[in-house]
Amino acid sequence: MSKKAEIEYIATGRRKTAVARVRLFAGSGNIHVNGRKFDEYFKTTDLQLLVTAPFKTVAAEGEDPMKYDVEALLDGGGIAGQAGALRHGISRALLQVDDAFRPLLKKAGFLTRDPRMKERKKPGRPGARRRFQFSKR
């Protein structure tokens, strides 16, 4: 069986302005982000734990978290936003694997997109909400 014939699950994750396109397929637990190794891309353990949290949550159900490989393309936002987007994408891909994971992932809050973005600057103002200093005279 060729490598292209494997079953793969594709999902998109988002957080703030970051977008993660995630491919999940059978493997040995390797994660590659933008062609680089996972721990090379996300250097801090906080971000690494954030990204791998859906696998640990699913492991509580008895599923082996190390039997999936992840390939992700991240774009936009900062490093923390990209980590959140990747977590969202992995969670959505795991739903395609087995819909029984939904209550676990939903309770952990991994299926909810974080919509907070920077507010746009309004015309006639120095910032989004800031006004120029008022002068009575």
C-alpha positions as CSV (number, residue, x, y, z in Angstrom):
1,M,0.0,0.0,0.0
2,S,1.5,3.3,-1.0
3,K,2.0,6.2,1.4
4,K,-0.6,8.3,-0.4
5,A,-3.3,5.6,0.0
6,E,-3.2,6.0,3.8
7,I,-6.2,7.5,5.5
8,E,-5.6,11.1,6.5
9,Y,-7.7,13.5,8.3
10,I,-7.5,17.2,7.3
11,A,-8.7,20.1,9.4
12,T,-8.2,23.8,9.9
13,G,-7.6,25.5,13.2
14,R,-7.7,29.2,13.9
15,R,-6.9,31.6,16.8
16,K,-6.8,35.3,16.5
17,T,-5.2,35.9,13.1
18,A,-3.3,32.6,13.0
19,V,-4.4,29.8,10.8
20,A,-3.2,26.1,11.0
21,R,-3.8,23.6,8.2
22,V,-3.4,20.2,9.8
23,R,-3.0,16.7,8.3
24,L,-3.3,13.8,10.8
25,F,-2.4,10.3,9.7
26,A,-1.3,7.0,11.1
27,G,2.3,7.0,12.3
28,S,4.5,7.1,15.4
29,G,3.6,10.4,17.0
30,N,5.9,12.7,15.0
31,I,4.8,16.4,14.6
32,H,6.2,18.6,11.9
33,V,5.3,22.3,11.6
34,N,6.1,24.2,8.5
35,G,8.7,21.5,7.5
36,R,10.5,21.7,10.8
37,K,10.4,19.5,13.9
38,F,7.8,20.3,16.5
39,D,10.2,21.0,19.4
40,E,12.4,23.1,17.1
41,Y,9.4,25.3,16.0
42,F,7.8,25.7,19.5
43,K,10.8,26.0,21.8
44,T,9.1,26.5,25.1
45,T,7.5,23.6,27.0
46,D,4.4,25.7,27.6
47,L,3.6,25.9,23.9
48,Q,4.5,22.3,23.4
49,L,2.1,21.2,26.1
50,L,-0.6,23.5,24.7
51,V,-0.3,21.8,21.3
52,T,-0.2,18.2,22.5
53,A,-3.1,18.7,25.0
54,P,-5.8,17.2,22.7
55,F,-3.8,14.0,22.4
56,K,-3.5,13.7,26.2
57,T,-7.2,14.4,26.6
58,V,-8.1,11.7,24.1
59,A,-5.6,9.3,25.8
60,A,-7.9,9.4,28.9
61,E,-10.5,7.7,26.7
62,G,-8.0,4.8,26.0
63,E,-6.9,5.9,22.5
64,D,-3.1,5.7,21.9
65,P,-2.0,9.3,21.3
66,M,1.3,8.3,19.7
67,K,-0.3,6.4,16.8
68,Y,-0.8,9.6,14.8
69,D,1.6,11.8,12.9
70,V,0.8,15.5,12.4
71,E,2.0,17.7,9.5
72,A,0.9,21.3,9.9
73,L,1.3,24.5,7.9
74,L,1.0,27.6,10.1
75,D,0.4,31.1,8.9
76,G,-0.3,34.5,10.4
77,G,-0.3,35.7,14.0
78,G,2.4,35.2,16.6
79,I,3.9,32.1,18.0
80,A,1.3,31.7,20.8
81,G,-1.6,32.3,18.4
82,Q,-0.1,29.7,16.0
83,A,0.1,27.2,18.9
84,G,-3.5,27.8,19.8
85,A,-4.5,27.4,16.1
86,L,-2.6,24.1,15.9
87,R,-4.3,22.8,19.0
88,H,-7.7,23.8,17.5
89,G,-6.8,22.0,14.2
90,I,-5.6,18.8,15.9
91,S,-8.8,18.7,17.9
92,R,-10.9,19.1,14.8
93,A,-8.9,16.3,13.0
94,L,-9.4,14.0,16.0
95,L,-13.1,14.5,15.7
96,Q,-12.9,13.0,12.2
97,V,-11.1,10.0,13.6
98,D,-13.8,9.2,16.2
99,D,-16.8,11.3,17.0
100,A,-16.8,9.8,20.5
101,F,-14.0,12.3,21.4
102,R,-16.4,15.2,21.1
103,P,-17.5,15.4,24.7
104,L,-13.9,15.2,26.0
105,L,-12.6,17.8,23.6
106,K,-15.6,20.1,24.1
107,K,-15.3,20.0,27.9
108,A,-11.6,20.8,27.7
109,G,-12.5,23.8,25.4
110,F,-10.4,22.7,22.5
111,L,-13.2,22.9,19.9
112,T,-13.9,26.6,20.5
113,R,-12.2,29.1,18.3
114,D,-10.6,32.0,20.2
115,P,-12.1,35.0,18.2
116,R,-10.2,37.8,20.0
117,M,-8.4,40.0,17.4
118,K,-6.9,43.4,17.4
119,E,-9.5,46.0,16.9
120,R,-9.1,48.2,13.8
121,K,-8.0,51.8,13.9
122,K,-10.9,54.2,13.4
123,P,-10.6,57.3,11.2
124,G,-10.0,60.6,13.0
125,R,-8.5,58.8,16.0
126,P,-5.0,58.0,17.0
127,G,-5.9,54.3,17.8
128,A,-8.9,52.0,17.8
129,R,-10.6,53.7,20.7
130,R,-8.2,56.4,21.9
131,R,-9.2,60.0,21.3
132,F,-6.9,63.0,21.0
133,Q,-6.5,65.0,24.2
134,F,-9.4,67.4,24.8
135,S,-8.6,71.0,25.2
136,K,-11.3,73.4,26.5
137,R,-9.4,76.5,25.3
